[in-house]
Amino acid sequence: MNAESDERAGGSAADGEAPLGSRAPEYIKARRTLHLSWQVGVFIVGLAVVGAGVVMLPLPGPGWLVIFGGMAIWATEFVWAQLVLRWTKRKVTEAAQRALDPKVRRRNIILTSVGLVIVAVLVAIYLWKFGFVMPWTIEQ
C-alpha cells in the first residue's frame, strides 16, 4: 500500500497478533519522503527475493520457502502483505490440524500403500518384460 495506509492500520491487533502497519524506525516514519524511499527499497528487495523464489520453482531450490521469505520482507512495510501472511499461516495451521486427524492419516496411509503396490507391480512387469536394461541402451 502507500504511506497513508500505515496510519490507518495502527492500533491493537485481534487474537494477540502484531498490529498491522509499517515497522520502519520512528525517525524514518516521521519524514514522508524518507519513509516513501524506505518503502520503495523494501519493495525492491522483497521483489528480488520473490523473483528468485519464482525462478526456483521449476529449478532446484526451495522456491516456495523463498517466496514466503520475500512476502515476509514485504510484510515489514505493507499491510496487504501482512494480511496475506496471516491468511497463509492460518491455512497452514488448519491443514496441519486436518492432517493429524486419525481418519485422514489412515486414509493417507492406505492411499500411499496402494500407490506403492501399483508402482511395484509396474516395475515388476517392466523388469519381467525388458530385464534390467534401460530403454535407451536396447540394441536392435
CORFEN-V290624 format. One record per run of one state. SS is the DSSP state (h for helix, s for strand, l for the rest). FROM is the first residue (numbers start at 0). LEN is the number of residues. If there is no record, write none. Layout:
SS:FROM:LEN ; SS:FROM:LEN
This chain:
l:0:3 ; h:3:6 ; l:9:4 ; h:13:3 ; l:16:9 ; h:25:4 ; l:29:2 ; h:31:27 ; l:58:4 ; h:62:13 ; l:75:3 ; h:78:21 ; l:99:2 ; h:101:29 ; l:130:4 ; h:134:3 ; l:137:3
